[in-house]
Amino acid sequence: MAQLRGNVRYRFRSDDHDVNVVIEGESSWVQKHVEALGLTGVGWTMPTGTDVKATNLSSVSRARQEAGIDIEMDDAPEDQRPADMGPAPDPSRIPVVRRPIGELNLQAKLNEAGLEPAERPDLIELMDILEDTDPPTPVQGATSVDPMAEAWLRELLQVVVRDHGITGLRTEDIEEIASSKLGGREGTTLEVWLESLFSAGKLVKIHGGDATGWGPSPKWLSGRI
């Protein structure tokens, strides 16, 4: 930073600690705050306020530039039509699409694009996948009541979200698929435990009709909380 002059921007980011620092201002002032925060030797600094030269100018703008007229700062009087209005509009280049209201078949368009709707995963298939999965590493952290059960739940929801594109599972489905992996929790006991994970920011609650679903928070799914 000592080699830079004028206004600069300093950035430091650490995903591991969820830290994002941005300091912008005069070089010596920024340097002082970086040192005060103990960030010397990390992050990066770049100059700001660099002049940008316009390119791909029209013939009128190019002539004004060659004449030494600032094409950005020189504004025409309000009662005078600007010299460079750009190309004349060409309505023939605008595609016209007409269809009766309600005639658009969204599913057909999705099929043409190769996009398939998300399907609810088969519970027996999920049970088999979980049975074939090697025991995960117990969750680390003081907020975990049952580290091994929490690790198994994360394995299950990871398969559901990443392999099937589903945002979560109903309480009843979690019980049927993984009750034995979750310390034998069933019914109200399971729901209370899931509520505790929700309160800790590890799960998101999905309200839908007569059932409650549970999905993973991104940080918890990646093992960051």
Protein Blocks (a to p, Z undefined) as FASTA:
>chain_A
ZZpgcjdddddddfklopacdddddfklmmmmmmmnopghiajdddehiacddehiafkl
mmmmmnopafklmccdfklccfbgojaddfklpccddddehiacfklmmmmnopacdddd
dfklmmmmmmmpccddddedjklmblmlmmmmmmmmmmmmmmnopabdcfklmmmmmmmm
noopahjlmmmmmmmmmmnopaccddehjbccddddfklmnopZZ
